[in-house]
Amino acid sequence: MREKKTLKKQDLKGIPNISKLIGNTPIVPLKKITSGIPAKIFAKLEMYNPAGSLKDRLANALIENAEQSGQLKPGGTVIEVTSGNTGIAVAMVCAIKGYHALLVMSDKNSQEKQNMMKLYGAELVLTPHTVQPDDPRSNYSVAEMLVKKTPNSIYLNQYDNPANIDCHYRTTGPEIWEQTGGDIECVVAGAGTGGTISGIGRYLKQKKPSIKIIAIDSQGSMLSHYFRTGEIIKAKHYEVEGIGSDKLIKAMDFSAIDDMIAISDKESFLTTRKIAQLEGIFCGGSSGAVLAGAIQAVEKYKITGNVVIIFADSGNRYLSKLYSDKWMEDKGYI
Ligand SMILES: Cc1ncc(COP(=O)(O)O)c(C=O)c1O
């Protein structure tokens, strides 16, 4: 018979709030989907953060910094531009701390993400995805206008805020080092703002300069073209959410990475669906791009050791998109 467990008083303390569960995400080895590949690939599952993505780390750090510097005052409004995950994370942290979250997002991003921001109590402004970054209707311009007209507000600006790289330098990088015991040859992560891969790269290259740091871009974005040629081009439309960029941003430190690989929408989505079917991991579309890019990197750099790849978020925010057969057929991917 199982022993009956009585709760003691100290068992009831719990943690102060859910933001204390941010970070320390698990890594799991991929098996079937990587069979025949000489390297061993481990996925770091960032969907295990409380609001479901790697951006919880960033939102918490940016808001704590703004509080400590005195810029964010009680009852204040936190304004941010997002492709969804940062907005969801900011909305969660604001819900805990009692701030108003005012989020600006392109209408290309999923309905699920919009719903999640609102369920945490945030206010959402949608912008057209067809406009260029300097257009007054763009994400960036709308956020700047909102900051000017909203009293007691701050603009977190993940794109240019040094705390973006720093939070991954302080948390994600050291976690990877500890989880692999330093026995690691390569890390692969998507680049949206670039903060994740730049912070991980800066930390791990200090620990082991030979480590290969690979950033994954989306075909159509301007980042990988700039990395290869130094030339700034106009971005084209792409469907994958969270990675790629239409402009250069300070959170992308190109000196912290060795290579940048661009993956198509179709390959990203088909690989993501395969990850669920072969590994039982339900992740977002950027994770498929990251795995596809990691497999290319293993071949290109003849990697035979351990590789850690970052799965940024969960599939449940893309049910109406890449996990919908109809959507995939309409877009011509299947
Ligand atoms: C799904 C997804 N993958 C990857 C990233 C890339 O993260 P970063 O902005 O740190 O480059 C993001 C960023 O929003 C994301 O939402």
The ligand as a Gaussian input file, in Angstrom:
#p B3LYP/6-31G(d) Opt

LIG

0 1
 C        9.478000      31.481000     -32.211000
 C       10.750000      32.233000     -32.072000
 N       11.887000      31.653000     -32.411000
 C       13.068000      32.316000     -32.308000
 C       13.141000      33.599000     -31.878000
 C       14.460000      34.312000     -31.888000
 O       14.833000      34.931000     -30.722000
 P       15.691000      36.244000     -30.708000
 O       14.758000      37.396000     -30.850000
 O       16.374000      36.239000     -29.394000
 O       16.657000      36.217000     -31.843000
 C       11.958000      34.194000     -31.541000
 C       11.916000      35.563000     -31.148000
 O       10.852000      36.157000     -31.000000
 C       10.737000      33.506000     -31.635000
 O        9.566000      34.087000     -31.321000

